[in-house]
Amino acid sequence: MSRTVAVIGGGYGGSAVAKALDAEADVVLIDPRDAFVNAAGALRALAQPDWAPNMFFPLDTLLTRGTVVRDRAVSVDPGGVTLASGRRVEASYLVLASGSSYAYPAKPKADSAEEALDDLRRTHKELAGADRVLILGAGPVGLELAGEIKEVWPHKRVTIVDPAERLLPAFQPEMLQDLHRQLDELDIRLRLGTGLAAPPATEPGRAATFTVTTTGGEQITADIWFRAHGVHVNSDYLADERLTTRTPLGRVPVTETLNVRGYDHVYAVGDITDVPEDKRAGYAMQHAEVVARNITAQLRGEQPTAVYRPSPDPMILLPLGPGRGVGQLPTPDGPAVVPAATVSEYKGADLFTGRFTELFGTA
Ligand SMILES: Cc1cc2nc3c(=O)[nH]c(=O)nc-3n(C[C@H](O)[C@H](O)[C@H](O)COP(=O)(O)OP(=O)(O)OC[C@H]3O[C@@H](n4cnc5c(N)ncnc54)[C@H](O)[C@@H]3O)c2cc1C
């Protein structure tokens, strides 16, 4: 049996698995991007384009022994991966780590870091000239985007519209109170429990004045808008069912050892899995540790015994710019609400740049 491990996707989960197995196995990391994208930095990258290069880490510096193939998986079966170029990668172990796509700017559209940076600079220019900003979606992405905009342009009028009645209902009331207080302080206007009667007539991210009417009858005039809702699971390459049948949301059914159900040599990590938890980079990296331990055991002829059990309590670090924000972390005694200073220290200040600088050896 070869020692080839094909990892499909070099995001948070895939990069961590590939790196952890690099010394033990012949890793082939497949991704159409030329760089790892630290999506946590995307919204600051839009508001502060000089900072934007910090969110990209060249994939070719990640591995010492393994290879990185810049291509897209179009089909996966138990024996390997077929790529968009027509190339075939045969492998003894497969790790599905192709994650999810969010509406730009939360994750870049372009596969090359240079093009993604051009897009961010272009949209920044449009945003800089727009006084009134409308954000559709009051989840973590919409709220973080509002915070990053206010950090750079405190006087812009930022309105967030969401049909949900309440912000982040899974989190502790104390955290939510603090969130509302900080949003008020920043003069970020919330319109909850209401949608738009019709979408804006202009493209998202383009400066042009428009007026929309909410389902509650309020008229909102803005000069630019962003979509901050909707996630697409990147699993189209499994549609042919040569490997597995996806859930209705496009996710991959996995066991507690993170094996794709039915296979002891195929694994999945991150947003693509059907693990019952919020989809988070932090969890994708924990999945990666479990999968790397299991494949290492198998390569050594041992039983794979590492299991992943989702935390019963949700966690979040939600910066509103570098110094503000709210958070909730799990502890042995249950969920703990943390102050803005902790959110800033763990995430807001550098948006995890330091951690990935270490992983990619780009210090
Ligand atoms: C603005 C923002 C802020 C966030 N902040 C946080 C945070 O603070 N903490 C947190 O835990 N989570 C955060 N998240 C969520 C986090 O980004 C996702 O949970 C995370 O990206 C999932 O990681 P992943 O490894 O599953 O996949 P991804 O990071 O989505 O990576 C998937 C990779 O697979 C590649 N790929 C896709 N299709 C194919 C294919 N067919 N063939 C080969 N490769 C393919 C993609 O190019 C990509 O590189 C944030 C998300 C956003 C948008």
The ligand as a Gaussian input file, in Angstrom:
#p B3LYP/6-31G(d) Opt

LIG

0 1
 C      -15.465000      36.696000       7.764000
 C      -15.334000      35.367000       8.443000
 C      -14.833000      35.302000       9.726000
 C      -14.717000      34.072000      10.356000
 N      -14.208000      34.039000      11.622000
 C      -14.053000      32.853000      12.238000
 C      -13.480000      32.792000      13.546000
 O      -13.136000      33.803000      14.148000
 N      -13.309000      31.584000      14.133000
 C      -13.694000      30.448000      13.514000
 O      -13.506000      29.374000      14.097000
 N      -14.259000      30.454000      12.273000
 C      -14.442000      31.636000      11.615000
 N      -15.016000      31.677000      10.373000
 C      -15.493000      30.414000       9.748000
 C      -14.379000      29.735000       8.991000
 O      -13.840000      30.581000       8.009000
 C      -14.845000      28.426000       8.325000
 O      -15.457000      27.603000       9.270000
 C      -13.629000      27.747000       7.736000
 O      -13.235000      28.438000       6.557000
 C      -13.829000      26.279000       7.431000
 O      -12.589000      25.714000       7.156000
 P      -12.427000      24.476000       6.162000
 O      -11.040000      24.000000       6.317000
 O      -13.543000      23.518000       6.331000
 O      -12.618000      25.086000       4.687000
 P      -12.197000      26.422000       3.984000
 O      -11.451000      27.320000       4.875000
 O      -13.447000      26.900000       3.314000
 O      -11.166000      25.916000       2.869000
 C      -11.562000      25.081000       1.837000
 C      -10.490000      25.053000       0.769000
 O      -10.881000      24.075000      -0.189000
 C      -10.657000      24.565000      -1.485000
 N      -11.578000      23.891000      -2.408000
 C      -12.890000      24.135000      -2.608000
 N      -13.387000      23.314000      -3.537000
 C      -12.357000      22.511000      -3.938000
 C      -12.228000      21.460000      -4.897000
 N      -13.280000      21.058000      -5.633000
 N      -11.017000      20.883000      -5.052000
 C       -9.955000      21.275000      -4.304000
 N      -10.019000      22.272000      -3.387000
 C      -11.207000      22.880000      -3.210000
 C      -10.888000      26.076000      -1.364000
 O      -10.197000      26.777000      -2.392000
 C      -10.331000      26.368000       0.024000
 O       -8.978000      26.727000      -0.019000
 C      -15.126000      32.886000       9.699000
 C      -15.630000      32.953000       8.393000
 C      -15.734000      34.181000       7.761000
 C      -16.248000      34.238000       6.356000

